[in-house]
Amino acid sequence: MIGYRVKLLREERKMSITELSSKSGVAKSYISSLERNLQTNPTILVLEKIAKILCIKVDALLNEQADKSMDEEWMEIMQDVMGSGISKEEMREFIQDKSNLHKD
């Protein structure tokens, strides 16, 4: 089931196996075997490398019942923000404005 979750999370992030391999340093063939459940016992080091690139905790790969972690939710929100065309400066201004509202 780890492989299924890796594939699902990778595809949610619109990332190819090649891209995940390149960014994580885990062989493309290994990731492919993992996703097809041919490789069923990856090391913690491999899981840590993959989880880091997918912006999740290793537990989210291991725990079948894991709901979306806060990190995943923030990642989705930030992807939405970046996709909307809002600049970094506009985002900073928005955060500062909200922060100032709560001070009063």
N, C-alpha and C positions, 0 to 999 in steps of 0.2 A: 504493500500500500504506500510505502514511501515514494516509490517511483511514480505512482499515480499523482500524488500530491506535488511532486517536483514538476511534472509535466503540466498539471493544472495551473500552478502558480506561475510557471514560466510563460505559458500561453496567455494568462491574464495580463501579464506585463508586456505582451507582444514581443517576446524575445525568442530568437531562434536557439536551437541547441548549440550552434556554432558560436553565437554571441555569449551564451551562458558559459560555454567552455573557455572561451577566450578571456572573459572577465574573471572567472573563478580559478582558472588554472587546472581544472579537472578535465581529463581527456574527453573529447567529443564522443568517442566510442563508448566510454564508461557511462556518460550521462544517458546516451541512447539505450544502453543495456539496462541501466537503472530504471528508466522510464517504461521499458517494456517488461519489467520485473524479471529479467534474466539475471540481473545482479540484485540480490535481495539483502545483502548484509554489508552496506557501506560503512566505512570507518567514521568515527565522530569528526575527524579532520576533514573528510570529504563533505560531510553534511554541513559543517561550519562554513566551509568555503562557498557552498551552494546557497546556504541560508543568507549569508552576508550579501551576496549579489541580489538575491530575491527580496532583501530588506525584511526578513522575518527572523524569528528565533528558531533554533534547531528544534525546539519542542513542537513547533507547528508542523514540522515534517514527521516527527515521531508519533505524535498523539493523534489518532484517528478522530477523536471527538473534539479536537481543538477548534474553537470558533476563531473568527478573525481576531488577530491580536491588535492591540492598539497601534503597533508599528505599521501593520498592513493598512489599517484605516487611515492613518496619517499619510501613508504613501499614496493611497488612492486620492485623497483630498488634494495633495500637492500636485499629483498628475493632472487632476481636473483644473487646478489653478493655472498651471503652466500651459495647459492646452487652451485656456480661455484667452490667452494673450495678455494677461496682466503682467506688467513688468515687476522686477524685484523692488524698485523704488515705490511703485504704487502699492505693493503688498506691505512694505514697511510703513508707509503712511497710514494705511488701513489699520494695521496693528497698533500703531502709536495712537491713532484717533480713538480706537476702542479702549486702549489702556487708559487714556486720559478721561474717558467717560466714567470709568470705574473708580477713579480717584476722587471724584466729587461726591 
